[in-house]
Amino acid sequence: MTSPAPTTTASAASVPAGAPRGRGSLGPVGLVFAGGVSVQFGGALAVTLMPRAGALGVVTLRLAVAAVVLLLICRPRLRGHSRTDWGTVVVFGITMAAMNGLFYQAVDRIPLGPAVTLEVLGPLALSVLASRRAVNLVWAGLALAGVFLLGGGGFSSLDPVGVAFALGAGAMWAAYIVFSARTGRRFPQADGLALAMVVAAVLFLPLGVLESGGKLLDPVTIALGAAVAILSSVLPYTLELLALRRLPASTFAILMSLEPAIAAAAGFLILSQALEATEAIAIALVIAASMGAVRTQVGRGRAKAPAVAPEA
């Protein structure tokens, strides 16, 4: 699964316009890439766990372990928040639960690379709609061409239910981005993320128990579920938070656009899910569309923003 940008107040503005970009710039780029590798190989590990615990059981384990770890790390303050603050974090948690649940239902039916590619369409659509520039018709066209190829000219090569789940996960990812930003404005550091993760875990617990029952108590299943949580949630969020302190948000978004390719590699190496030539071209088209949409947003922001002199 793609790793959504963690809840943070960091943005492109956090990096001065005149900041030098030398060898140090490789550091945050490496962190983002490492986070992407972690989350996609965590997703591949989750697929191998599904025969033991089921898709809903895997999501339950991932969210529960991630919630416990984030609570221990962040130790969020519970007092002093308004009803609106709590409402925002609850909706954020619901969105997170839906995003994870739909995605794992998808990868239970279709290969990891195509699933992530279809999921990326959610944030891509959000970016295109937010920009409202004619050039975005080009990026939308590229993305649609990629989707057409990915489906073998009509989704004949992919399970249509899995495709629907992946597209639903993409819609929830777009909603996640919106509510992640709102939560980040209302809660310090990653407190909102930790609390939302608890909400998501509590919501999914009955579903996981209903599907998997006592299988969730098996020590091996718990250990593998904890590994999925660390690889897919805790480690990527931590690496991305560190990277965003030194990396412009626009660059971060472009790097995140590479996640379908990383997912395809993880699917091939761990799950032996080889891509056909048309599927590889389709993933490349969606990646190009995502990068183009991000670049368009950046150019639009620079055109509107006044010049900022670098600090002395």
C-alpha positions as CSV (number, residue, x, y, z in Angstrom):
1,M,0.0,0.0,0.0
2,T,1.1,3.5,-0.6
3,S,2.1,5.4,2.4
4,P,0.1,8.6,2.8
5,A,1.9,11.7,3.8
6,P,2.0,11.7,7.6
7,T,0.2,14.3,9.7
8,T,2.5,17.2,9.9
9,T,2.6,20.9,9.6
10,A,5.7,20.7,7.4
11,S,5.4,22.1,3.9
12,A,7.4,23.5,1.1
13,A,7.6,26.7,3.0
14,S,9.7,25.0,5.6
15,V,12.6,25.0,3.2
16,P,13.9,28.5,2.3
17,A,13.7,29.4,-1.4
18,G,17.4,30.0,-1.5
19,A,18.5,27.0,0.5
20,P,21.5,25.3,-1.1
21,R,20.9,21.9,-2.5
22,G,24.1,19.9,-2.2
23,R,25.0,16.5,-1.2
24,G,22.8,16.9,1.9
25,S,19.7,16.8,-0.3
26,L,20.3,13.0,-0.8
27,G,19.6,12.4,2.8
28,P,15.8,13.3,2.8
29,V,15.3,11.8,-0.6
30,G,16.8,8.6,0.7
31,L,14.5,8.7,3.7
32,V,11.4,9.0,1.5
33,F,12.6,6.2,-0.8
34,A,13.3,4.0,2.2
35,G,9.8,4.7,3.5
36,G,8.3,3.7,0.2
37,V,10.3,0.5,0.0
38,S,9.2,-0.3,3.6
39,V,5.5,0.3,3.1
40,Q,5.4,-1.7,-0.2
41,F,7.3,-4.6,1.1
42,G,5.1,-4.5,4.2
43,G,2.1,-4.7,1.9
44,A,3.7,-7.7,0.2
45,L,4.2,-9.4,3.6
46,A,0.6,-8.6,4.4
47,V,-0.5,-10.6,1.3
48,T,1.4,-13.6,2.5
49,L,-0.3,-13.3,5.9
50,M,-3.8,-13.2,4.5
51,P,-4.2,-17.0,4.2
52,R,-3.5,-17.2,8.0
53,A,-5.6,-14.3,9.2
54,G,-7.8,-13.0,6.3
55,A,-7.7,-9.6,4.8
56,L,-9.7,-8.0,7.6
57,G,-7.7,-9.8,10.2
58,V,-4.5,-8.4,8.8
59,V,-5.8,-4.9,8.8
60,T,-6.9,-5.3,12.4
61,L,-3.4,-6.5,13.4
62,R,-1.7,-3.7,11.5
63,L,-3.9,-0.9,12.9
64,A,-3.8,-2.3,16.5
65,V,0.0,-2.7,16.6
66,A,0.6,0.7,14.9
67,A,-1.8,2.4,17.3
68,V,0.0,1.0,20.4
69,V,3.4,1.9,19.0
70,L,2.4,5.4,18.1
71,L,0.7,6.0,21.4
72,L,3.9,5.0,23.2
73,I,6.0,7.2,21.0
74,C,3.8,10.3,20.7
75,R,2.0,10.1,24.1
76,P,-0.7,12.5,22.9
77,R,-2.4,14.9,25.3
78,L,-6.0,14.1,25.7
79,R,-7.2,17.3,27.4
80,G,-7.6,20.7,26.1
81,H,-9.1,19.8,22.7
82,S,-12.5,21.1,21.5
83,R,-15.4,19.1,20.2
84,T,-14.4,20.1,16.7
85,D,-10.9,18.8,17.2
86,W,-12.2,15.4,18.4
87,G,-14.7,15.3,15.5
88,T,-11.9,15.9,13.0
89,V,-9.7,13.2,14.5
90,V,-12.6,10.7,14.5
91,V,-13.4,11.3,10.9
92,F,-9.6,11.0,10.1
93,G,-9.6,7.7,11.9
94,I,-12.7,6.5,10.0
95,T,-11.1,7.5,6.7
96,M,-7.9,5.6,7.7
97,A,-9.8,2.5,8.6
98,A,-11.7,2.5,5.3
99,M,-8.6,3.2,3.2
100,N,-6.7,0.3,4.8
101,G,-9.7,-2.1,4.7
102,L,-10.5,-1.4,1.0
103,F,-6.9,-1.7,0.0
104,Y,-6.3,-5.0,1.6
105,Q,-9.5,-6.4,0.1
106,A,-8.0,-5.3,-3.2
107,V,-4.6,-6.9,-2.9
108,D,-6.4,-10.1,-1.8
109,R,-7.9,-10.2,-5.3
110,I,-5.4,-8.4,-7.7
111,P,-1.6,-8.1,-7.8
112,L,0.1,-5.5,-5.6
113,G,1.5,-3.3,-8.4
114,P,-1.8,-2.7,-10.2
115,A,-3.6,-2.3,-6.9
116,V,-1.3,0.5,-5.8
117,T,-1.5,2.1,-9.3
118,L,-5.3,2.2,-9.1
119,E,-5.1,3.6,-5.6
120,V,-2.9,6.4,-6.7
121,L,-5.7,7.7,-8.9
122,G,-7.4,9.1,-5.8
123,P,-4.7,11.6,-4.9
124,L,-4.1,12.3,-8.6
125,A,-7.7,13.2,-9.1
126,L,-7.6,15.4,-6.0
127,S,-4.5,17.2,-7.4
128,V,-6.0,17.7,-10.8
129,L,-9.3,19.0,-9.5
130,A,-7.6,21.4,-7.0
131,S,-5.4,22.9,-9.7
132,R,-8.1,23.6,-12.3
133,R,-5.7,24.2,-15.1
134,A,-6.2,23.1,-18.7
135,V,-2.8,21.2,-18.8
136,N,-4.3,18.9,-16.2
137,L,-6.4,17.4,-18.9
138,V,-3.2,16.0,-20.3
139,W,-2.3,14.3,-16.9
140,A,-5.9,13.0,-16.6
141,G,-5.7,11.6,-20.1
142,L,-2.4,9.9,-19.3
143,A,-3.9,8.4,-16.1
144,L,-7.0,7.2,-18.0
145,A,-4.8,5.6,-20.7
146,G,-2.8,3.8,-18.0
147,V,-6.0,2.5,-16.3
148,F,-7.3,1.3,-19.7
149,L,-4.1,-0.6,-20.4
150,L,-4.0,-1.9,-16.8
151,G,-7.4,-3.4,-17.3
152,G,-6.5,-5.0,-20.6
153,G,-8.7,-2.7,-22.5
154,G,-11.7,-3.1,-20.1
155,F,-10.4,-4.7,-16.9
156,S,-10.8,-8.1,-18.4
157,S,-7.4,-9.2,-17.0
158,L,-8.2,-8.1,-13.4
159,D,-10.8,-9.1,-10.9
160,P,-13.5,-6.4,-11.2
161,V,-14.2,-6.6,-7.5
162,G,-10.6,-6.1,-6.7
163,V,-10.4,-3.1,-9.0
164,A,-13.5,-1.6,-7.3
165,F,-11.9,-2.0,-3.9
166,A,-8.6,-0.4,-5.1
167,L,-10.5,2.6,-6.6
168,G,-12.4,2.9,-3.3
169,A,-9.1,2.9,-1.4
170,G,-7.9,5.6,-3.7
171,A,-11.0,7.7,-3.0
172,M,-10.4,7.2,0.8
173,W,-6.7,8.2,0.3
174,A,-7.8,11.5,-1.2
175,A,-10.1,12.0,1.8
176,Y,-7.2,11.0,4.0
177,I,-5.0,13.8,2.6
178,V,-7.8,16.3,3.3
179,F,-8.4,15.2,6.9
180,S,-4.7,14.6,7.6
181,A,-4.1,18.3,6.9
182,R,-7.0,19.4,9.1
183,T,-5.9,17.1,11.9
184,G,-2.3,18.4,11.6
185,R,-3.6,22.0,12.1
186,R,-5.5,21.0,15.2
187,F,-3.0,18.7,17.0
188,P,0.7,19.1,17.5
189,Q,3.4,16.9,16.0
190,A,1.9,13.4,15.3
191,D,-0.6,13.4,18.1
192,G,-3.5,13.5,15.8
193,L,-2.2,10.6,13.8
194,A,-1.7,8.5,16.9
195,L,-5.3,9.2,18.1
196,A,-6.8,8.6,14.7
197,M,-4.9,5.3,14.5
198,V,-6.6,4.3,17.8
199,V,-10.0,5.2,16.3
200,A,-9.3,3.1,13.2
201,A,-8.1,0.1,15.2
202,V,-11.1,0.2,17.5
203,L,-13.5,0.4,14.5
204,F,-11.8,-2.5,12.8
205,L,-11.4,-4.8,15.8
206,P,-15.0,-6.3,15.5
207,L,-14.5,-6.9,11.8
208,G,-11.2,-8.7,12.3
209,V,-12.6,-10.8,15.2
210,L,-15.6,-11.7,13.1
211,E,-13.6,-12.9,10.1
212,S,-10.6,-14.4,11.9
213,G,-11.6,-15.1,15.5
214,G,-9.0,-17.0,17.5
215,K,-6.5,-16.9,14.5
216,L,-5.6,-13.4,15.6
217,L,-4.2,-14.8,18.9
218,D,-1.8,-17.2,17.2
219,P,1.8,-16.1,18.2
220,V,3.1,-16.4,14.6
221,T,0.2,-14.4,13.2
222,I,0.7,-11.7,15.8
223,A,4.4,-11.5,15.1
224,L,3.8,-11.2,11.3
225,G,1.0,-8.7,11.9
226,A,3.4,-6.6,14.0
227,A,6.0,-6.8,11.3
228,V,3.4,-5.5,8.8
229,A,2.5,-2.7,11.1
230,I,6.1,-1.6,11.6
231,L,6.9,-1.8,7.9
232,S,3.7,-0.3,6.6
233,S,2.9,2.3,9.2
234,V,5.4,3.1,11.9
235,L,8.6,3.1,10.0
236,P,7.4,4.9,6.9
237,Y,5.6,7.6,8.9
238,T,8.8,8.2,11.0
239,L,11.1,8.3,7.9
240,E,8.7,10.7,6.1
241,L,8.3,13.0,9.0
242,L,12.1,13.3,9.2
243,A,12.4,13.8,5.5
244,L,9.7,16.6,5.4
245,R,11.8,18.6,7.8
246,R,14.4,19.1,5.1
247,L,12.6,18.4,1.9
248,P,10.1,20.6,0.0
249,A,6.6,19.2,0.0
250,S,6.5,19.3,-3.8
251,T,9.6,17.1,-4.1
252,F,8.1,14.7,-1.5
253,A,4.9,14.4,-3.5
254,I,6.9,13.6,-6.7
255,L,8.8,10.9,-4.9
256,M,5.6,9.4,-3.6
257,S,4.4,9.1,-7.2
258,L,7.0,6.4,-7.7
259,E,5.2,4.1,-5.2
260,P,3.4,2.0,-7.9
261,A,6.8,1.1,-9.4
262,I,8.1,0.1,-5.9
263,A,4.9,-1.9,-5.3
264,A,5.4,-3.8,-8.6
265,A,9.0,-4.6,-7.6
266,A,7.8,-5.8,-4.2
267,G,5.1,-7.9,-5.8
268,F,7.6,-9.5,-8.1
269,L,10.3,-10.2,-5.6
270,I,8.1,-11.5,-2.7
271,L,4.9,-12.7,-4.3
272,S,6.3,-13.7,-7.8
273,Q,3.7,-11.3,-9.4
274,A,5.3,-10.6,-12.8
275,L,4.0,-7.8,-14.9
276,E,3.0,-8.0,-18.5
277,A,4.4,-5.4,-20.8
278,T,1.1,-3.5,-21.0
279,E,0.8,-3.5,-17.2
280,A,4.4,-2.0,-16.9
281,I,3.5,0.7,-19.5
282,A,0.2,1.4,-17.7
283,I,2.0,1.9,-14.4
284,A,4.6,4.2,-16.1
285,L,1.7,6.3,-17.5
286,V,0.0,6.7,-14.1
287,I,3.4,7.6,-12.5
288,A,4.0,10.2,-15.3
289,A,0.5,11.7,-14.8
290,S,1.0,11.9,-11.0
291,M,4.4,13.6,-11.4
292,G,3.0,16.0,-14.0
293,A,0.1,17.0,-11.8
294,V,2.4,17.7,-8.9
295,R,4.7,19.8,-11.1
296,T,1.7,21.8,-12.4
297,Q,0.6,22.5,-8.8
298,V,4.1,23.7,-7.9
299,G,4.3,26.0,-10.9
300,R,0.9,27.4,-10.1
301,G,1.9,28.1,-6.5
302,R,5.1,29.8,-7.6
303,A,3.2,32.0,-10.1
304,K,0.8,33.2,-7.4
305,A,3.3,33.5,-4.5
306,P,5.5,36.7,-4.2
307,A,9.2,36.2,-4.4
308,V,10.9,35.4,-1.1
309,A,14.4,36.6,-0.5
310,P,16.7,34.0,0.9
311,E,17.8,34.4,4.5
312,A,21.3,35.9,5.0
